[in-house]
Amino acid sequence: MADNINNTGGGNNTGLAFIVGAIVVVLAIIAYFVFARGGGATPEQVDVNVDVPEVSAPAVPGTGS
């Protein structure tokens, strides 16, 4: 019985440590993909030219002279 006097129940903290460790690993993986994406390369130059032909609507019947 004397062996259990200093037992503080550390087994409960093992599960918590596992969960915190898993969260740290997941955040490290997310940070890698967010910050290392592209490897510092400059983005490509994209030139978009949108030319739309002018379209006229037909006359509304009954409004002309």
N, C-alpha and C positions, 0 to 999 in steps of 0.2 A: 504494500500500500504506500510505502514511503517513496516509491519510484514515480508516482503520479502527482506528487505535490507541486512540482515546478512545471507541469504540463499546462501550457496556456492555450491549447486548442489551435495550434498552428496549421492543422489540416484544413481549416476553413479558408485560409488565405491562399492555399495552393490553387484552388479553382479560380479565384479572383486574379491571381498572377497569370494564369494561363489565358484568361480573357483579355487582360491588359496587354499581354505579349502578342496575342493575335491581332488586336487593334493596331498596335505599333507596326507590325509587319504589313498589314493592309495599307496603312497610311504611307509607309515607305514605298510600297509598290505604286500607289497612286501618285506620290510626289515624283517618282522616277519618270512616269509617263507624262506628267504635266510639265516638268522642268527640263527633261532631256529630249523632248520632242523636237525633231529637226536638227539637233546637234549644233545649234548656233548658225545654221546656214541661212542666208538671206532668202526671203520669199521671192518667188518668180514674179516677173512683171506681167500683169494681165491687162490687156488693152481690149476693152469692149466698146464697140461702136454699134449703136442701135439707130438705124434710119427707118422711119415709118413713113410710107407715102401718105399724102394728105387725102382724106376721104371726105366728100361732101354728102350731106344727107339729102334725100329727095324732098321736094317741096311738099308741104302739107296741103292736102286738098281743101278747098273752101276758104283759104286765107288770101288768095291772089286776086288781082283785079281783072 
